[in-house]
Amino acid sequence: MANMNPKKTPMPEQEPLVRARNFKEVTLGYTEEMAREEATRCLHCKNRPCVDGCPVNVRIPEFIEKVAEGDFAAAYDIISQTNSLPAVCGRVCPQESQCESKCVRGIKGEPVAIGRLERFVADWHMAHGGVSTVTPPGNGHRVAVIGAGPAGLTCAGDLARQGYAVTVFEAFHVAGGVLMYGIPEFRLPKAIVSHEVETLKNLGVEIKTDMVMGRILSVDELFEDGYEAVFIGSGAGLPSFMNIPGESLIGVFSANEFLTRTNLMKAYLEDYDTPIRRGKKVAVVGGGNVAMDAARCAMRLGAEEVCIIYRRGLAEMPARAEEVHHAMEEGIQFRVLCNPVAILGDDDGQVKGIECVEMELGEPDASGRRRPMVKEGSNFVLDVDTVIMSIGTSPNPLIRTTTQGLEANKRGCLIADENMKTTREGVYAGGDAVTGAATVILAMGAGKTAARSIDEYIRSK
């Protein structure tokens, strides 16, 4: 009989004022007893709406049933049939707007904690020495994947399971993409990402790092080398700025640079001599998950005050509700309905403040959100010594400008159809390289679609 408790089983986490000064994981995960208790809340609906809400179509009721039975190994086998990165997804996917938003239990209470259960299963698998060591028999075909982020790793894993010889070309010195350089240790421990990558290597996926495609090799040269198809999952790592006075001052960073130094270059560890700005009064401009990550990292690096500056209200903020909640608990200040107009500097070219104006919401714009409008004469100055810009990113143009026949839209994103096929035959693309900055799970969904399309393309030849 189903457990009809209207609330999710709570998940333990560090105390806010403790975790705000360390980089250990915030949430501590379910115990076996907690996981089984939460799993019994699933009603096992016949039409499985939660599965339709998952971009990679994890067979959710089936794995949850195994968790309730205590057969965690079987639960992992079910998840891993469609999800190449379950420990990652269980931590960073916006389940509240995807699978859990479709859960029937959410109509009269809280939905089943699908993400927490997925995380538990993946962590249990790792804790019990689970690493896939079965390399599928080869089918004699080769595919190249550019970018070892969520889209590229998913595409590579799905193709490898079908027998393709897959080589992944990654520009950084480690695989993982945004999972390694963007998402902080306290939300996604890097050992977990490395474990997921090793699982793919054991499937036969070859990963070549320090390969800046468009410089070291071109897409055309990959085809000349015998690859029959190419998937581009190179992400969107080119930061945007506001083009306001003072953005060239010492102490102004893009969130990408700040997070890369913190996470990939491990500036948070005392035994790493990574140059980074440890501001005392930090302003982060933006309202997405990346802004939350940057603000919470700045606090952990020693800032006395950190504020988020966002031009719309809390209700319009695109960051996950959980991330906003955690940031508020940790003492991050939120200055909503505000927008910077200038960054102020001292005689030495260092940041000494940020000038903002108050905003009010007008009629909805093309995106459906109410347009922020300036309140005339509302200018004010915040005393800060560091400003982190987190207002979006776009794809690096290097690959598309060195590849014949590869078209992009006015935002610099590659043009691809619903099957991830680009304007160049044999070349597929997905994730942030096509959509602009989005979520990990949507990038993974694009990687799965591309793998299916590449398989059909090569078979048709």
C-alpha positions as CSV (number, residue, x, y, z in Angstrom):
1,M,0.0,0.0,0.0
2,A,1.3,3.4,-0.9
3,N,2.6,5.8,1.7
4,M,0.2,8.7,1.5
5,N,2.3,11.2,3.5
6,P,1.7,14.5,1.5
7,K,5.3,15.7,2.2
8,K,8.6,14.5,0.8
9,T,10.9,12.6,3.1
10,P,13.3,15.4,4.2
11,M,16.9,15.2,3.1
12,P,19.6,16.1,5.6
13,E,21.8,19.1,4.8
14,Q,24.6,21.2,6.4
15,E,23.5,24.0,8.6
16,P,23.4,27.3,6.6
17,L,26.0,29.3,8.5
18,V,28.4,26.3,8.6
19,R,28.2,25.4,4.9
20,A,28.5,29.1,3.8
21,R,32.1,28.9,4.8
22,N,33.0,25.5,3.3
23,F,32.9,23.8,-0.1
24,K,31.5,20.4,1.2
25,E,28.3,19.2,-0.4
26,V,25.3,21.1,1.0
27,T,22.8,18.3,0.9
28,L,23.8,15.0,2.4
29,G,21.6,12.5,0.6
30,Y,19.1,9.8,1.8
31,T,20.0,6.8,3.9
32,E,18.6,3.5,2.7
33,E,15.7,3.8,5.1
34,M,14.8,7.3,3.9
35,A,15.0,6.2,0.3
36,R,12.7,3.2,0.8
37,E,10.3,5.3,2.7
38,E,10.1,8.0,0.0
39,A,9.9,5.3,-2.7
40,T,6.7,4.0,-1.2
41,R,5.0,7.3,-1.9
42,C,5.0,6.5,-5.6
43,L,1.5,5.5,-6.9
44,H,2.9,3.7,-10.0
45,C,0.5,5.5,-12.4
46,K,-0.5,3.6,-15.4
47,N,0.2,6.4,-17.9
48,R,3.6,7.4,-16.2
49,P,3.4,11.2,-16.6
50,C,6.7,11.6,-14.8
51,V,8.5,9.7,-17.6
52,D,7.1,12.1,-20.2
53,G,8.5,15.0,-18.1
54,C,12.1,13.6,-18.2
55,P,14.1,14.8,-21.2
56,V,16.0,11.4,-21.2
57,N,12.9,9.3,-20.4
58,V,14.2,7.5,-17.4
59,R,11.7,4.7,-16.5
60,I,10.9,6.4,-13.2
61,P,8.2,4.2,-11.6
62,E,10.2,1.1,-12.4
63,F,13.4,2.2,-10.7
64,I,11.4,3.6,-7.7
65,E,9.7,0.2,-7.3
66,K,13.1,-1.4,-7.0
67,V,14.2,1.1,-4.4
68,A,11.0,0.4,-2.4
69,E,12.0,-3.3,-2.5
70,G,15.5,-2.6,-1.4
71,D,17.0,-3.8,-4.7
72,F,19.2,-0.8,-5.4
73,A,21.4,-2.6,-7.9
74,A,18.4,-3.3,-10.1
75,A,17.2,0.3,-9.7
76,Y,20.6,1.5,-11.0
77,D,20.4,-0.8,-14.0
78,I,17.0,0.6,-14.9
79,I,18.2,4.3,-14.7
80,S,21.5,3.7,-16.5
81,Q,19.7,2.2,-19.5
82,T,18.6,5.8,-20.5
83,N,20.7,8.1,-18.4
84,S,24.5,8.2,-18.7
85,L,25.0,10.6,-15.8
86,P,22.6,9.6,-13.0
87,A,24.6,10.9,-10.1
88,V,24.9,14.3,-11.8
89,C,21.2,14.5,-12.8
90,G,20.1,13.6,-9.3
91,R,21.9,16.7,-8.0
92,V,21.6,19.4,-10.6
93,C,18.5,18.7,-12.7
94,P,15.5,21.0,-12.2
95,Q,13.2,18.1,-11.4
96,E,10.6,20.6,-10.0
97,S,9.9,21.8,-13.5
98,Q,10.3,18.4,-15.3
99,C,9.6,14.9,-13.9
100,E,8.3,16.0,-10.5
101,S,6.1,18.7,-12.0
102,K,4.1,15.9,-13.7
103,C,3.9,13.7,-10.6
104,V,0.3,13.0,-9.6
105,R,1.2,13.2,-5.9
106,G,2.0,16.9,-6.5
107,I,-1.7,17.7,-7.0
108,K,-2.6,17.4,-3.4
109,G,0.8,17.6,-1.7
110,E,4.5,17.4,-2.7
111,P,5.5,15.2,-5.6
112,V,7.6,12.1,-5.1
113,A,11.3,13.2,-4.6
114,I,12.4,11.6,-7.9
115,G,15.7,13.5,-8.0
116,R,16.7,12.6,-4.5
117,L,15.9,8.9,-5.2
118,E,18.0,9.0,-8.4
119,R,20.9,10.5,-6.5
120,F,20.6,7.9,-3.8
121,V,20.6,5.0,-6.3
122,A,23.7,6.4,-8.2
123,D,25.6,7.1,-4.9
124,W,24.7,3.6,-3.6
125,H,26.1,2.1,-6.8
126,M,29.3,4.1,-6.5
127,A,29.7,3.2,-2.8
128,H,29.4,-0.4,-3.6
129,G,32.1,-0.4,-6.2
130,G,29.8,-0.3,-9.2
131,V,31.6,0.6,-12.4
132,S,30.5,-0.8,-15.8
133,T,33.3,-2.8,-17.3
134,V,31.4,-4.4,-20.2
135,T,32.5,-3.0,-23.6
136,P,29.9,-3.8,-26.3
137,P,31.1,-5.5,-29.4
138,G,32.2,-3.0,-32.1
139,N,30.2,-2.4,-35.2
140,G,33.1,-1.1,-37.3
141,H,31.9,2.6,-37.5
142,R,33.6,5.7,-36.0
143,V,32.0,8.8,-34.7
144,A,33.7,12.0,-33.3
145,V,32.2,14.1,-30.5
146,I,33.3,17.6,-29.9
147,G,33.0,18.6,-26.3
148,A,33.0,16.4,-23.1
149,G,30.1,18.2,-21.4
150,P,26.6,16.8,-20.7
151,A,25.5,16.7,-24.3
152,G,28.8,15.2,-25.7
153,L,29.1,12.6,-22.9
154,T,25.5,11.5,-23.3
155,C,25.8,11.2,-27.1
156,A,29.1,9.3,-26.8
157,G,27.7,6.9,-24.2
158,D,24.6,6.1,-26.2
159,L,26.6,5.4,-29.4
160,A,29.2,3.4,-27.5
161,R,26.5,1.1,-26.2
162,Q,25.5,0.4,-29.8
163,G,29.0,-0.6,-30.7
164,Y,30.4,2.6,-32.3
165,A,34.0,3.6,-31.8
166,V,33.6,7.0,-30.3
167,T,36.3,9.6,-29.7
168,V,35.5,12.7,-27.7
169,F,37.6,15.8,-28.2
170,E,37.7,18.2,-25.2
171,A,39.3,21.6,-25.1
172,F,40.0,21.6,-21.4
173,H,42.5,19.3,-19.6
174,V,39.7,17.2,-18.0
175,A,36.4,15.9,-19.2
176,G,33.1,17.1,-17.9
177,G,32.5,20.5,-19.4
178,V,30.3,22.8,-17.3
179,L,30.0,20.0,-14.7
180,M,33.6,20.5,-13.9
181,Y,34.2,24.2,-14.5
182,G,30.8,25.7,-13.8
183,I,28.9,23.9,-11.1
184,P,30.6,24.3,-7.7
185,E,31.9,21.5,-5.5
186,F,29.2,22.1,-2.9
187,R,26.5,21.3,-5.4
188,L,28.3,18.7,-7.5
189,P,31.5,17.1,-6.1
190,K,34.0,16.6,-8.9
191,A,34.8,13.1,-7.8
192,I,31.3,12.1,-8.9
193,V,31.7,13.7,-12.3
194,S,35.1,11.8,-12.7
195,H,33.4,8.6,-11.7
196,E,30.7,9.1,-14.4
197,V,33.3,9.8,-17.0
198,E,35.2,6.6,-16.0
199,T,32.0,4.6,-16.5
200,L,31.8,5.9,-20.1
201,K,35.5,5.1,-20.7
202,N,34.8,1.5,-19.6
203,L,32.2,1.4,-22.3
204,G,35.0,2.0,-24.8
205,V,34.7,5.8,-25.2
206,E,38.0,7.4,-26.0
207,I,38.5,11.0,-24.6
208,K,41.2,13.3,-25.9
209,T,41.8,16.4,-23.8
210,D,43.5,19.7,-24.6
211,M,42.0,19.5,-28.1
212,V,40.8,23.0,-29.1
213,M,38.8,22.1,-32.2
214,G,39.1,24.7,-34.9
215,R,42.7,25.2,-34.0
216,I,44.3,21.8,-33.5
217,L,41.9,19.9,-35.8
218,S,38.9,21.0,-37.9
219,V,35.6,19.2,-38.5
220,D,36.7,18.7,-42.1
221,E,39.9,16.9,-40.9
222,L,37.8,14.6,-38.7
223,F,36.0,13.4,-41.8
224,E,39.3,13.0,-43.6
225,D,40.5,10.9,-40.7
226,G,37.7,8.4,-41.2
227,Y,35.0,9.5,-38.8
228,E,31.6,9.0,-40.4
229,A,29.7,11.6,-38.4
230,V,30.5,14.4,-36.0
231,F,28.5,15.6,-33.0
232,I,29.2,19.2,-31.7
233,G,28.4,19.6,-28.1
234,S,30.8,22.4,-27.3
235,G,28.6,24.4,-25.0
236,A,28.2,28.1,-24.7
237,G,31.2,29.5,-22.8
238,L,31.6,33.0,-24.3
239,P,30.4,35.4,-21.5
240,S,28.2,38.4,-22.1
241,F,28.7,41.9,-20.6
242,M,26.4,44.9,-20.2
243,N,28.6,47.4,-22.0
244,I,28.3,49.9,-19.2
245,P,31.1,52.3,-17.9
246,G,33.6,50.6,-15.7
247,E,33.5,47.0,-16.9
248,S,37.2,47.1,-17.6
249,L,38.1,48.0,-14.0
250,I,40.2,45.7,-11.9
251,G,37.8,43.6,-9.9
252,V,35.2,43.0,-12.6
253,F,34.8,39.3,-13.7
254,S,32.5,37.2,-15.9
255,A,30.9,34.5,-13.9
256,N,32.5,32.0,-16.2
257,E,36.0,33.1,-15.3
258,F,35.2,33.3,-11.6
259,L,33.7,29.9,-11.5
260,T,36.4,28.3,-13.7
261,R,39.1,29.5,-11.4
262,T,37.1,28.4,-8.3
263,N,36.0,25.0,-9.6
264,L,38.2,23.6,-12.4
265,M,41.4,25.4,-11.1
266,K,40.5,24.6,-7.5
267,A,41.1,28.0,-6.0
268,Y,39.0,27.0,-3.0
269,L,41.8,24.6,-1.9
270,E,44.6,26.0,0.2
271,D,47.3,23.8,-1.6
272,Y,46.4,25.3,-5.0
273,D,48.0,28.6,-5.9
274,T,45.3,29.7,-8.3
275,P,45.0,33.5,-8.7
276,I,41.4,34.6,-7.8
277,R,39.8,37.7,-6.4
278,R,38.6,37.3,-2.8
279,G,36.5,40.3,-2.5
280,K,35.1,41.5,0.8
281,K,31.9,43.2,-0.7
282,V,30.8,41.4,-3.8
283,A,28.0,42.2,-6.2
284,V,26.7,39.5,-8.7
285,V,24.6,40.8,-11.6
286,G,22.1,38.3,-12.8
287,G,19.3,36.0,-11.6
288,G,20.1,32.5,-13.0
289,N,21.6,29.4,-11.5
290,V,25.1,30.6,-12.5
291,A,24.6,33.8,-10.6
292,M,23.6,31.8,-7.5
293,D,26.7,29.6,-7.9
294,A,29.0,32.7,-8.2
295,A,27.5,34.4,-5.2
296,R,27.7,31.3,-3.0
297,C,31.3,30.7,-4.1
298,A,32.2,34.3,-3.3
299,M,30.8,33.9,0.2
300,R,32.8,30.7,0.7
301,L,36.0,32.3,-0.5
302,G,35.7,34.8,2.4
303,A,33.4,37.7,1.4
304,E,31.8,39.6,4.2
305,E,28.9,40.7,2.1
306,V,27.5,39.3,-1.2
307,C,24.5,40.6,-3.0
308,I,22.6,39.5,-6.1
309,I,21.4,42.4,-8.4
310,Y,18.5,41.4,-10.6
311,R,16.4,43.6,-12.8
312,R,13.1,41.7,-12.3
313,G,11.5,40.4,-9.1
314,L,12.0,37.2,-7.2
315,A,9.0,35.6,-8.9
316,E,10.6,36.2,-12.3
317,M,14.1,34.9,-11.2
318,P,15.1,32.0,-13.5
319,A,17.3,30.2,-10.9
320,R,15.9,27.1,-9.3
321,A,13.9,27.8,-6.2
322,E,16.1,25.5,-4.2
323,E,19.2,27.4,-5.2
324,V,17.6,30.7,-4.3
325,H,16.4,29.3,-1.0
326,H,19.9,28.0,-0.1
327,A,21.5,31.3,-1.1
328,M,19.1,33.2,1.2
329,E,19.8,30.8,4.1
330,E,23.5,31.4,3.6
331,G,23.2,35.2,4.0
332,I,23.3,36.2,0.3
333,Q,21.4,39.5,-0.1
334,F,18.9,39.9,-2.9
335,R,18.4,43.4,-4.5
336,V,15.7,42.7,-7.0
337,L,14.1,45.3,-9.3
338,C,17.5,46.9,-9.7
339,N,19.9,47.2,-12.6
340,P,23.5,48.5,-12.9
341,V,24.2,51.5,-15.0
342,A,27.9,52.0,-14.1
343,I,30.8,50.4,-12.2
344,L,32.8,53.0,-10.2
345,G,36.5,52.9,-9.7
346,D,39.2,54.6,-7.6
347,D,42.4,56.3,-8.8
348,D,44.2,52.9,-9.1
349,G,41.6,51.5,-11.4
350,Q,40.1,49.2,-8.7
351,V,36.3,48.7,-8.3
352,K,34.9,50.8,-5.4
353,G,31.2,50.7,-6.1
354,I,28.4,50.0,-8.5
355,E,25.7,52.5,-9.5
356,C,22.2,51.1,-10.0
357,V,18.7,52.3,-10.8
358,E,15.5,50.9,-9.5
359,M,13.2,49.1,-11.9
360,E,9.5,48.4,-12.2
361,L,7.7,45.8,-14.3
362,G,5.7,46.8,-17.3
363,E,3.9,44.8,-19.9
364,P,5.1,41.3,-20.9
365,D,7.8,41.2,-23.6
366,A,8.3,38.6,-26.3
367,S,9.4,36.0,-23.8
368,G,6.2,36.4,-21.9
369,R,7.9,38.0,-18.8
370,R,7.0,41.5,-17.8
371,R,9.4,44.0,-19.2
372,P,11.6,45.8,-16.6
373,M,11.4,49.6,-16.9
374,V,13.7,52.2,-15.3
375,K,12.3,54.4,-12.5
376,E,13.7,57.8,-13.4
377,G,15.8,59.5,-10.8
378,S,16.2,56.4,-8.7
379,N,19.9,56.1,-9.0
380,F,21.9,54.8,-5.9
381,V,25.4,53.4,-5.3
382,L,26.4,50.2,-3.5
383,D,29.8,50.0,-1.8
384,V,31.5,46.9,-3.4
385,D,35.0,45.9,-4.3
386,T,34.2,43.1,-6.7
387,V,31.6,42.7,-9.5
388,I,30.7,39.4,-11.1
389,M,28.7,39.6,-14.4
390,S,26.3,36.6,-14.8
391,I,24.0,37.8,-17.6
392,G,24.3,34.9,-20.0
393,T,26.7,33.3,-22.4
394,S,26.9,32.4,-26.1
395,P,28.7,29.7,-28.1
396,N,32.4,30.3,-29.0
397,P,32.5,31.0,-32.8
398,L,35.7,29.1,-33.4
399,I,34.2,25.8,-34.6
400,R,31.5,27.3,-36.9
401,T,33.9,29.8,-38.5
402,T,36.4,27.0,-39.4
403,T,33.8,24.6,-40.8
404,Q,32.4,24.9,-44.2
405,G,28.6,24.7,-44.6
406,L,27.9,25.1,-40.9
407,E,25.3,27.8,-40.3
408,A,24.4,29.7,-37.1
409,N,21.7,32.1,-36.1
410,K,22.1,35.8,-35.1
411,R,22.9,34.7,-31.5
412,G,25.8,32.6,-32.8
413,C,24.1,29.3,-32.0
414,L,24.4,26.5,-34.5
415,I,21.3,25.8,-36.5
416,A,20.0,22.2,-36.0
417,D,16.6,20.6,-36.6
418,E,14.6,18.5,-34.2
419,N,16.9,15.5,-34.9
420,M,20.0,17.7,-34.1
421,K,21.0,17.7,-37.8
422,T,22.9,20.8,-38.8
423,T,23.2,22.4,-42.2
424,R,26.3,20.3,-42.9
425,E,25.8,16.7,-43.9
426,G,27.0,14.3,-41.3
427,V,27.4,17.0,-38.6
428,Y,25.0,17.1,-35.7
429,A,24.9,19.5,-32.8
430,G,23.0,19.9,-29.5
431,G,23.0,21.4,-26.0
432,D,24.1,24.9,-25.3
433,A,25.9,25.1,-28.7
434,V,22.4,25.1,-30.3
435,T,20.1,26.5,-27.6
436,G,22.4,28.9,-25.8
437,A,22.9,28.4,-22.1
438,A,20.3,26.0,-20.7
439,T,20.1,23.1,-18.3
440,V,22.3,20.0,-18.0
441,I,19.4,17.6,-18.6
442,L,18.2,19.4,-21.7
443,A,21.7,19.1,-23.1
444,M,21.7,15.4,-22.3
445,G,18.3,15.0,-24.0
446,A,19.8,16.6,-27.1
447,G,22.8,14.3,-26.9
448,K,20.5,11.3,-26.8
449,T,18.5,12.5,-29.8
450,A,21.7,13.2,-31.8
451,A,23.0,9.6,-31.0
452,R,19.8,8.2,-32.3
453,S,19.9,10.4,-35.5
454,I,23.6,9.5,-36.1
455,D,22.9,5.8,-35.8
456,E,20.1,6.1,-38.4
457,Y,22.3,8.2,-40.7
458,I,25.2,5.8,-40.7
459,R,22.9,2.8,-41.1
460,S,21.2,4.5,-44.1
461,K,24.6,4.8,-45.8
